[in-house]
Amino acid sequence: MAKAARKYVFRKSPEALVAAFDAALPDDPRVERRKMFGYPAVFVGGNMAAGLFEASVVAKLSDADRARALAEGGAPFEPMKGRIMGAFVTLPESDLANRYRLAKWLALSTAFVATMPSKPGKAVRVAATSKAPKSRTSKTVRASGKAS
């Protein structure tokens, strides 16, 4: 008998953490805000630099900065048990409530990611047929020129 697959449900980030993350982001035109795993995240040159995951902030850091974050109470980023995302670290929990410390980590992350080669933009795939509902106000014009 086959085992039923377990579905992991991600918890929503606390609003206070979302606001703190947003306020601590560097004012840098290269920083692009997007979603990753359904959470707020920032990218530089198409590469993810940092983001939220549940009640944590994760950041891609240089080897030296990652080692310092781990020494200060951070942890390897493991979105699912056994699935560590190597270059990312969960930032120390004590730094999440400190806007200046959080801003420092996010600045280090975006600066590090800015040194990486940019990823080419992803092509947007457009479906051949639209599944969007038709407008009730639209009319079909017949060959005779009369609307129906």
C-alpha positions in Angstrom: 0.0 0.0 0.0 1.4 3.4 -1.0 2.0 6.0 1.7 0.0 9.1 1.4 2.1 12.2 0.7 2.3 14.7 3.5 1.4 18.2 2.6 3.3 20.9 4.5 1.3 24.0 5.1 3.4 27.1 5.4 2.4 29.6 8.2 1.8 33.2 7.3 4.5 35.7 8.5 3.4 38.0 11.3 2.3 41.4 10.1 4.9 43.1 12.4 7.7 41.1 10.8 6.4 42.0 7.3 6.5 45.7 8.2 9.9 45.4 9.9 11.3 43.6 6.8 9.9 46.3 4.5 11.2 49.2 6.6 14.7 47.6 6.8 15.2 47.1 3.1 17.9 49.2 1.5 16.9 52.1 -0.7 18.6 50.7 -3.8 17.1 50.9 -7.3 18.5 47.4 -8.1 16.4 45.8 -5.4 13.2 44.3 -6.8 10.4 43.2 -4.5 8.6 39.9 -5.3 7.2 36.9 -3.7 9.0 33.6 -3.0 7.2 30.7 -1.4 4.3 33.1 -1.2 6.3 35.4 1.2 7.7 38.9 0.6 11.3 38.7 -0.9 13.8 40.9 -2.6 15.9 40.1 -5.7 18.9 41.8 -7.3 19.6 41.0 -10.9 17.1 38.2 -10.8 18.8 36.5 -7.9 17.0 36.2 -4.6 18.8 38.1 -1.8 16.5 37.9 1.2 12.9 37.2 2.2 10.5 36.1 4.8 9.7 32.5 5.6 7.0 32.0 8.3 8.3 33.9 11.3 11.9 34.2 10.1 14.0 36.3 7.8 16.3 34.5 5.4 19.2 36.0 3.6 21.8 34.9 1.0 25.2 36.0 2.4 28.9 35.7 1.6 30.7 32.8 3.4 32.2 35.2 6.0 28.9 36.9 6.7 27.0 33.6 6.8 29.5 32.3 9.3 29.1 35.4 11.4 25.3 35.1 11.3 25.5 31.5 12.4 27.8 32.4 15.2 25.4 35.1 16.4 22.4 32.7 16.6 21.3 32.3 13.0 20.6 28.9 11.5 20.9 27.2 8.1 17.8 27.9 6.1 15.8 24.6 5.9 12.3 25.3 4.4 11.5 21.6 4.7 13.2 19.1 6.9 16.3 17.8 5.1 16.2 20.5 2.4 18.8 23.0 3.3 19.3 26.0 0.9 23.1 26.3 1.1 23.9 29.9 0.7 20.9 31.1 2.7 20.8 31.6 6.5 17.9 32.3 8.8 18.9 35.5 10.5 19.4 35.6 14.3 16.0 36.0 16.0 17.4 38.7 18.3 18.1 40.9 15.2 14.6 40.8 13.8 13.2 43.3 16.3 16.2 45.7 15.9 15.6 47.7 12.7 19.3 48.7 12.4 20.6 45.1 12.8 18.0 43.8 10.4 18.9 46.6 7.9 22.6 45.7 8.2 21.9 42.1 7.3 19.7 43.0 4.4 22.3 45.5 3.1 25.0 42.8 3.3 22.7 40.4 1.5 21.7 42.7 -1.4 25.4 43.8 -1.8 26.6 40.2 -2.0 23.9 39.2 -4.4 24.6 42.2 -6.6 28.1 40.7 -7.2 26.5 37.6 -8.8 25.8 37.4 -12.5 22.3 38.6 -13.4 19.8 36.0 -14.4 18.0 36.5 -17.7 14.4 37.6 -17.4 11.9 34.8 -17.6 9.6 34.8 -20.6 5.9 35.2 -19.8 3.9 32.4 -21.3 0.5 33.5 -22.7 -2.2 30.9 -23.1 -3.6 30.5 -26.6 -7.1 30.8 -25.2 -8.2 33.0 -22.4 -10.1 31.5 -19.5 -11.2 35.0 -18.3 -14.9 35.4 -18.0 -16.5 37.5 -20.8 -17.7 40.9 -20.0 -21.5 41.2 -19.8 -21.3 44.5 -21.6 -19.5 43.1 -24.6 -21.5 42.6 -27.7 -21.0 40.4 -30.7 -21.2 42.3 -34.0 -22.6 40.2 -36.8 -21.6 40.4 -40.4 -24.8 42.5 -41.0 -23.4 45.1 -38.6 -26.0 44.6 -35.9 -25.0 44.0 -32.4 -26.4 41.0 -30.5 
